[in-house]
């Protein structure tokens, strides 16, 4: 196998961009290798598409520069496989008399196209352009991911927000109905939170919400998701969980909040507790009934004296809702 590759592991972002050169002509490979290394990039070479795919399976490359005419798999098929299975950009090289066209290369996902014999200065300019566009695209993707995260996150508690709650719950219910999985829901509300805010102010109230968000997150499995439902209400989706199991989770959470020292001085004397409602999803029921039943269970905890867990199963009755309590 005619592969030249550096001896140290490559880590994206920690070194100069790494370029893979694929050409069955040894002299072209060596010339391009030396030129690209002199230009300040890391370079590796392969004599065929098959060798290139082997290297790509264990190393990361920003750009692959490949000839179209290769033994075995040709450069267009290689480009197609790279775009399907890897994150590298591709620059395709071809002779003037080749039957392949620029459009074919671009349609396969190539980022650029150069003719042989390759002028190395031109290749370097095209490589820099592809790398610049790649950098801009990655920054844009990162920004979009950040914006997406912000759009589904509650800014205060860093839990998911209520909008994302309904999207996520809809997906979990669909999985429930399709595969017969169990699904449970917790709805919890901070007891006497209006009185707390009136006594100590909203800044102290926000501290309680932040701390409660951390307590909730620390007690969830990877598959569970927690949300700030609104105000002082939080909800937790428990996939593949029976109602009785969800009650146990809720009771542990209730006890953790009761035993937490939220602050010192006067605020600690008030004490922070939560009332929790628990319910299990009934197959094929509408999402609003499911959420209402969790709300009714939480209301039952309020009526029962607060700082407790209540469970309701079956179809919901009239909807009740507690606010500012």
N, C-alpha and C positions, 0 to 999 in steps of 0.2 A: 504494500500500500504506500503510495507516494504522498504522505501527509506530513507537513511540517507544522508543529504546534508548540507554543511555548511551554516551558516546564512548570510554571506556577499556575495555580487555579485562577480563572478569571472571574471577577466579581463586578457586575454591572454597576457603573457609577464610581468605582474606586480606581479606575485606570483610564488611559486613553481609549477611544473607541476601538473595537476589535473587528477586523475585516477578514473575511474568508474569501480566498481567490480559488476559483474552480476552473481549471483548463487542462486539457490532456497534452498540451505542448509544454515540455519541461522548460524550454528557454523563456517562453512567455510567463510561465508561473514564477520563475526565479527573478526575472526582470521586474515584474509587477510587485513581487514580494519586497525586493530591496527598495524600490521607489516608495512604496507605501510606508515601510518602516522608516525611511529617511524623512518622510513627511510628518512623522511624529505619531503614527498610528501603530497599533499592534496588528500583526498579520499572521495568518495561517494559510496553508495551501492544501488543495486536494486535486487529484488527477481525474476524478470522475464524480458523477452525481451521487453514486452509491457511497463513495468515500466521504463526500461532503455531508450526506445525511447521517453517517456514523458520527462524524465530528459534531454535527449540530445536536445530536442526541445527548451529548455530555458537556457541551460548551455553549455559551451565549455569544452571539455576534450581532453587532448593530447592523452591519451590511454584508451581504454576500455578492461578490462580483463573479458572474458565471458566463462562460461561453455558451452559445446555443448548441453548437455542434459538439457533442460529447459521446464517447462510447457507451452503449447501453441506454440508460435514461438520458434524454436530451435536456437542454437547459430550460426549455419552457415547462416541461413536466417537473423538473426540479423546482422551478419558481412556484409552480402550483402547489407542490407539497410543502415548500417552506411557508407559504402564506397560509396554508391550512393548519400546519402543526407547530410553527415557530413564530417568533415575533421580529425576525430580521427583515430589513428592507433588502431589495434585490436590484442590482444593476446588471442588465443583460448585454453581452457583447456578441456581435455578429459581423460577418464579412459583407461587403457591398453586394455580392452576387447571390447571397443566400435567398432561399425561398421564403424565409420567415419575414414577417413585417413588424414594424413598430407597434401597430395596433394589437397584434397577437400578444406581444410581450406585455404591453400595458394591461390588456384584458386578463392576463394571467396573474396580474398583481405586481408586476415590476414597477419600480419607482423611477427608473430611467433606462436609457438604451443608447449604447455607443457602438460605432462601427470600427472594425479592424481594417488595417493595422491601427491599433489604439495609440493616439497621441497621449502620452502620460500626463502632460500638463492639463489637457482637456479632461482626462479621467479624474484628476485631482479636483478640478473645479466642480465636476458633476458629483463627486463623492462628498465634497463639502456642502453642496446644496442639499443633497439627500439627508446628510446628517443634521443640517440646520432645520430642515422641514420636520425631520423625525423628532428633534428636540422640542420644537414648537408644538407638534402633535401630542407628545407626551405631557407637556405642561398643560395643554388644553384638557387632556383626559383627566389629569390630576385635579384640575380646577373643577371640572364637571363632577368628579367624584366627591370633592369637598362640598360643592353646592348641593349635591344630592343628599349628602349626609346632613347638612344644615337644614334641608327642607323637611327631613323626617325626624329631627332631633329637637327635644325640648331644651331651650337654651339655658334654663336654670338648673335642672336636675341631670341633664345629659342622658336621660332616658329617651326612648322614642316618644313621639308626640301622638296625639289622638288621631290625626289624619292617617298616619302610618298604621296605627292600631287596626283600623277597619280594613285597610288593604291586606294586612298580614292575617287578620282573623278570617277574612274571606278565603284566602288561600289555604289556611289550615282546615277550614270547614269543607272545602272542595276535596282535599286529601282524605278527610274523614269519611266523606260519603263515597269516594271512589275505592278506597282500600279497606274500609271498615275499622279504621283506627279510632281510639278513644281520644277525647279532647275535653279539657276542663278549663275553667276561667275563674280567676279571682278578681274581685273588685274591693278595694279597701279605701277607707276614708279616715282622715285624722280626726280624732274626737275633739270636740270643743275648740276647733281651730280658729273660729271667729273670735272667741273670747281671748285666745292667746294673742292674736293680732291686735285686738283692741287694747290689751294690757301692755304688751311689749313692743308693738309696732311691726310693720310689714318687713323691715330688714331682718329682724330676729325670726319672723315667720319664714322668710326665704331660707334662712340657715337651717331651719327644721326640715323644709322640703328637700334641700340639698342632701342633708344627712340621711333622710329617709330613703332617698334615691340610691345612695351608696349601700345602705343596709339591704335593700331589695336586691340590687345587682349582685351582692356578695353571696346571696343564698339561692341563686338560680343555677340550673343545669345549663349546658351550652345550648340545648335545643329550646329552652324557655326564653320568652321575651317579655320585658317590662315596659310600661308606658305611663307617662303622666296623662291621665285621662282628662283632667281639667281641674283648676284650682288646687284643692287639697286631696283630690281623688287620684288613685293609681289603679292600674289594672295589669294583670299578668296572665299571659297565655301559656298554658301547660299542655303541649302536644303529648299524645300517647300516654295520657294520665287519667285514671279513673277518679271519680268523685271522692271516694274514700281516701285515696292517695293525696288528692289535692287538699282535702281537709287537714291532713297531717302537715303538708307544706304550709298551709295558712296558719295553723296553730304555732308552728315553729317561728314563723315570721312575726306573728302577734306577740309572742313571748320575747323575741329579740328586740322589738321596738319598746316594749314595756320595761325591759331591763337595761336599755341603753341610757347612758348619761349624756343627754343632748347638750347640756351646758352646765355651768356652775352658778353659784349665787342664787338669786331669786328665781330664775327661770327653772332651775331643777326642781323647785318645790311644787311647781304646777304639774309636772309629769306629762309625758307624751304617750298616748295610746292610740290604737287604730281599731276600727270595727271592720270586719272582713266578711264578704259574701262569697260563697263558693257554689258553683254549679257545674254539671257535666252536660256536654252537648247531646241532644237527642237527634238521631238520624233524620236527615231531610228537613229539619226545622229551619225556619228563616232566621237570619242572623240577628234581627232586631229582637226576636223572642228570647234568644240565647242571652244577649246582653241584658235585656230587661230582667231576666230571672236572676242573674248575678246581682243586679242592682236591688232587687227585692230581697235577696238573701242578706245583702249588706244592711238594708233598712231594718230587717228583722234583728240583726245584731245591735243596731242603734236602739230599737225599742226594748231589747232585752237588757239594757243597762250599759251598752258600749264595752269596748275592750274585750270583744269576744268574736268567735267564728260561728257563722250559721251556714247551713247547707240546704239548698232547695233542689229538688229534681222534678222532672216531668214538665208539662206545659205550664207557662206562666199565667198568673191571674192578672188582676189590675196592676198597672204600673205605678210605683211610688218612687219618689226621689227625695233624698235629703240634701239640703244645701246649707252651707255656712254653719255646719254643726260638727 
